[in-house]
Amino acid sequence: MLNRHESRNITFMEPDGSWPIVWERAQGMHVWDVAGKKYLDLTAAFGVATAGHANRRVVDAGKKQMGRLLHAMGDVHPHRLKAQLARELSRITFERWCRDPGAREFAFPPKAKLAGARSERCIGKTIFCNSGFESVEAAFKTSVLATAKKGVIAFSGAYHGLGYGALNATHRDHFRVSFRSQIRHFTHFAPFPERSGDLHETESVIRYFFRKASIGAILVEPIQARGGIRIPPPGFLPLLRKLCDENGALLVLDEVYTGFGRTGKWFACELFRTVPDIICLGKALTGGFPLSACVARAEVMDAAWPPSTGEAIHTSTFLGHPVGCAMALAQIKEIRNRKLVEQSAAKGRKFLRLLEKEVTHPRLKIQVRGIGLMAGLELQTPEGEPATAEALQAIKAMLREGYILLPEGEFANVISFTPPLIVSEKQLTGMVKALAKIVARL
């Protein structure tokens, strides 16, 4: 049916029928296909199912809300849960960073470091959206309105979504080349550093862009997920904070993938002790409902957006959908009550050690990297070239064994692991042993 009725550039299908599987249901860590076969999901469905697939409390919140109020009127007649979720997002981001004694040495925006939790510098205001790329585009609009500077600096390997605004800052040509004639070029790309020795070059390029162009924002993923689980050196985000402050630009962090405990912190920026001006959230926000958020310091939002006079200049039909808001509030509560952030950190450390110990190959070069339950296994040939065919072979073999994995990176040679944070150590160990056997046979 998909072959006949869906655009053919959407779903990749192997001619022999070995890929994809067709999902029928999911619960906790597991997925069942239409034939009834059971799989262990090591992707959390693109990082969405942080608290497990069909988490009972999250699903119940959605069901209850659907029976009470299925749809409201976005920017006209609001509903109660939209306000509650906006308040909660403020509390777990800017308010928490301001009041947490452990965050006092973070790299804050100017004058925000010593402000009290009630200061406008320590309150977040939200624009609700439907998908991750829309939250990035809301951040673009916010930055140009707040600074009157149209330019954006992004980074090599970046993935910020595929809407025409976000596509400006998505680096890979695979996504951009067909639409170049229609894209408005306002993004400048700097090299994404992977070791401390790279920081000098990155800083030099960014300073050049600030001299030559009107730059209002730096947009960055604290850890590049689609880019191949690329982790920058510790000084990278503090450097970007400093450069933004020096040049009157806003630091925008795309935490659509890394947010809500994925990296062993509520948000990955906390690993690098840096507070942004704007943070983009999605994926794990609801556990499965299309809802995202662009959250900025209140003074930034208020400088950018005028009070509504009855017709908002940025909105959508499903803005702050009541079912999504109900599920997000339940999801945040579930992450907090089950201590999934702490679990992600602890399990992730053991998982990385296990990968490094168990997965080897006599010929291929294998590199393991990750933080929390966000990890990657990069395969290269003896000559140091991407071992794309071998990585895809391993992923397909693992699927036959009942494990769902994904390739990442520009050359699809990084096997990525972003399981639900409820994954057990036993499940991780069993998966690694199965993967080790398959990789050894490549």
N, C-alpha and C positions, 0 to 999 in steps of 0.2 A: 504493500500500500504506500509506503514512504517513497519507494522508487518511482511509483506512478504519480504521486500527488504532492510530494514535497520538492522544493527547489533542490536540484542535485548537488549543490555546493555545500549543503548543510551536514548531512549524516554520511560519514565514510563507511562504505560497505565492501568487505572482501568478496571477490567473486565466488570463493568456495564456501561462503556463509559462516566463516569462523569468527568474524567480527562485523557488527557489534552483537552483544546480547541484548535482548529486549526485556527491560525491567517490568516486573509485575507487581511486586510489593517490597517493602523494606522495613526493618525493625531493628533498632539498636545498632549493632555492628554489621548486620547481615542484609543481603539483598537476595531475592529469589527471581529467577527469570520466568518467562511464560511456560517453559517446560517443567518448572518446579525445581530446577537445580539451585542450590544454595551457594552463595559467595560471601567471602569476607571482604568488606569494602575498606580499602586503605586510602581512599580519596576523600571520604566524607562528602561525596558528590560535589566536587570542586571546592571543598572546604566549607560547605554549608552546614552539614549535620554535626556540628561541634558537640552537642549534647546527645548525639545518637539519632538515628533515623526514627521518625515518628515518635519522638519523645512524648510520653503520655501526658505530662503536665502542659507541654507546649501545644500539643494537639487538642487537649481539652479546652485550653484557653481560646483557641481558634474556633472550635465547635460552638462554645458558649457564645462567643461574640457573633458568629454567623446567625445564630438564632435570635439574637437581640437587635443587632444593627449590622447589616451586611455591607452597606455602602453609605458614605456621607457625602458632603459637598466641599471637599478639599479646602479651597481658599475662601469659600463664601460662608457656609454654615458649618462650623467645625464640630468635632465630637470630643468627648472628655479624654479618651485615651491618647489622642495626639498630643495634648498638653502634658499628660503624665509621662509619655515616652520622651518628649523633648526635655523635660526636667531631669529624667533619669540619665539621659545621654550627657547632660551638663554635669551631673553629679559624678559619673564614672570617668569623665575626661578632665576638663579644666578645673572644676571644683576640687576633685581629688588630688590633682597635681599641685594645687596651691596649698592645700591644708595638710598634705602628707609630710610629716617630718623627714621621711626618707628621701623626699623629692627636693629638699631645699637646695641641694647642690646641682640640680638640673640646669641645663641651658634654657632659660626662660626668655620670652620676648622682652623688650626693654621695659623696665619699671614694674614688671609683673612679679618678679621673684619674691618680693617682700609684701605683696598685697595680701589682704585678708580674703577669706573665701567669699565674702559678699561683694568684693570689688568687681566692677565691670570687666576687669582684666581676668577675673577668675570665674566667670560665668560663661557657659557655652550657649549659643543660639543655633537653631537647626533649620535647615531646609530639607524637607523630606522628598525623596525621589523613589524611583521604582527599581533601578538596577545600578550596579557599581559605576558604569561609565557616566550615568546621569549625575551622580554625586560629584564626579570629577568635573563635569561641565558646569555644575552649579558653583564649584570652587573657582573655575575660570572666570565666571561672571562676577563673583564676589570680589576677586582680586583686581579685576580691571576697573570695577566701580570704586573700590576703596583706594586704589593707588593712581588711577588715571594713566596707567602704563599697560600697554597691550601685550608685551612680550612675556614669554614663559621659558624658563630653562628646565629641560628634562634630561634624561640620561640614556646612554647606550644600553640596549637590552630591555628598555622599559616597556611595560604593557599596562595601559590605562583604560582599555576598552576600545570599542570600534565605532561608536557614534562619531559623526564628522568633527565635533569639537575635540573629543578625547583622542581621536585618531591622529590629530596633530602631534600628540605627545607619546604615541605608541611608536616605538622605534623600528620594529621589524618591517622590512620592505614587503614581506609576504602579505601583510595586511594593508599596506599603504599604496603600493605601486599602481594598482588598477584605478585608484581614485585620486591620483595626484593632481589631475587637472581641475578638480573641484575643491580641493582642500585649501583653506586659507592658511598660509604659512606664518604662524606667529610663535612657533617653538624653536628653540636652539638647543642642540644636543651636546652635552658634555660627557666625557668618559666616566663610566661607573667604576669606582675603585674596588678592587678585591683584596688589596693588601695595603699596609700603611705607606709603603714606598710609592703608591700610585697617587696619594693625596696631593702632592705638589703639582702634578700635571693637571689634575681635576680643578684645583683652586685657580691655576693660571688661566685655564680655559673659561671658567666662570667669571673671573675678573675681566677678561677680555670682552665677554658678552655684555657685562654691566657697563663697560666703557662705550661700546659700539652700538648698543640697542637700548630701547626703552623697556626695561624688564620690571614687571610687577610681581612676579612670583617664581619661586623654585618649586617644582613638583617632583616628588620622589617616593618610591616604595622603600621603606626601611630595609626590607629584604625582597629581592626580586623573585617572585614565585614562577610566573610563566617564563621568565628569563633563565630559569634553570637552578633555582634555589641559590641565588648568588647573595652572599653575605658581605657587606662592606666592613672595613676596619672600624674600630670603636670611635675614632676621631671624625668620621665622615659627617654624621648628622650635626654634632656641635659646630663643625666648620660651616655647614650650610646655614645654621642659625646665626652665626656671627656675620656671614656675608650678607644675609638678608637684612640684618639690623643695620649694617654699615651703609646699605644702599637703598633703604626704604622700601624693601620688597617683603612679600609674605612667604612664609614657609608652609607649603601645603604637603601633607603626608597622605599618601594613598595607602590606607590600611584596610582596604576592602578584603584582601586575602589574609593579612597578618593579624587582624583584630580579634578580640574576644578570646584570648587565651592560647591562640595557635602557637605562639613562640615561647610559652611559659611565663608571659606577662599579659596583663589585660590588653596592652597595646605594645607593639614592637618598639615604638619610640622610647619606651621606658628602659629597654635594654641599653640604649645609647644615651640615656639621661638627657633627653632633649624634648622640649615642649614646642609643638607647632603653633601656627596661627590658625590653621584650618586642618581638620582631619576628615577624610572621606571613609565612610563605613558601609558595609554591605554583607553579602554572603551569610556569615554565621549570625548576623543580627537577629534573624527570625527563626533560623533552623529549617527554613523551607518555603517561606512566602516571599514573593518579590517586593522587597522594601529595602531602601538604602537611605543614607543620611549624609549630608554635608554639614559638619558641626564646626563653628568658628567661635573665637573669642567674641563676646558680646560687642565690644567696642569696634571690632572689625566689621561685624555684620551691620551694626548701626551706622558706621561710616559709609558702608557700601550701599545699603538699600534704604530708600525713603519709606516713610509710613505709607501703607496702602490707602489709596483714595477711592477704593471700590473696584479697581481692576489691577490685579497683580501683574507685574512684568515678567515674572517667572513662576509658572505653576503647571499643573497637569490634572486631568480628570480624577486620577486615583491617588492624588497627593495625600500622604499620611493615612493610607487605607486603614479602617478600623480593625479589620481582621489581622493585618500585618502588625499593627501596633500592639494588639492584645498578645500575639505570639511573641513579639520582641520582648515585651515586659516579662513574660513567662520564661523566655529563653535566658535573659540576663539573670533572673532570679535562680534559675536552675544551675547556671554556670557558677554563681556565687555559692549557693547552698551545698553543692556537691564538690566544691573546691577543685573545679576542673582546671583552673589556671595553674594551681600548685601541682596537680597531677600531671599536667602537660610538661612542666619543667622536669619533674622527677623521672617520669617514664622516658622522656626524650633523651636524657643523659644516658640511661641504660641502653636505649635503642641504638644510639649512635655507636656506642662501644661494641654492641653485638654485631652491627653491620660491618664495622671495621675488622672485627675478628673473624667472622664467618664467610663473608663474600669475597672470594679470591678467584683469580684466573691465571693460568701459566703464561698467557701472552698479552692479554688486554691490560691496559692501565686502568685502575679503579680508584676513584676519589670519592670519599664520603664527606658530606658536610650537612650542617643543619643546626637548628636551635629549637628547643621544645619539640613538639610533634609536627615539625616542618623540616623534612630532610630530603636530601637528594643523593643519588648514587650515579656518578658520571662515569661513562664508559668511553675510553679512547683506544685507538689502535696503538701498536708499539711505536709508531712514528708520531704520536700525539695528535692524530686527526680524530674527529668525532666518529665513534663507533655506532652510528645510527642504526644500521641494519641489525646489529647484535642486541641493542637496547630494545628495539621493537620486537625482535624475536623472543626475548626474555619476557616481555610484558604479555605477549600473546600466549606463550607457554604457561605463564602464571594464571592467565584467565582460564585456560583449560583445566588447571589444577584447583580452581575455585577461589582465586584472589583477583580483586580488581585494582589495577594500578594504572598510572598515566605517565606518558613521556612529557618532559618539559625541555626548555632551552631552544635556542634558534635552530639547532640541528636535531632536536628530538632525541638526543643521546643521554639525557638525564632521566633516570627512573625516579619519580617523586613519590613521597609518602606524606600524606596529610590526613591521617585517619581521624575518625571521631575521637574526642578526648577521653571517651569512656573505654577505649580499647584496653584490654588486659595485657599484662606482661606475657602471659602464656600465649595469647593470640599473636603478639609481635614476634615471640620466639619461634613459633610454628611457621609463621610466614617467612622469616629470615632463613630458616633451615631449608624450606622449599625453594626459595630464591637462590640460595647458595648452590644447591644441586643443579638448578637450571643454568645458572651463569657458568658453572664449572664445565658444563657440556657444550657451551656455545662454540 
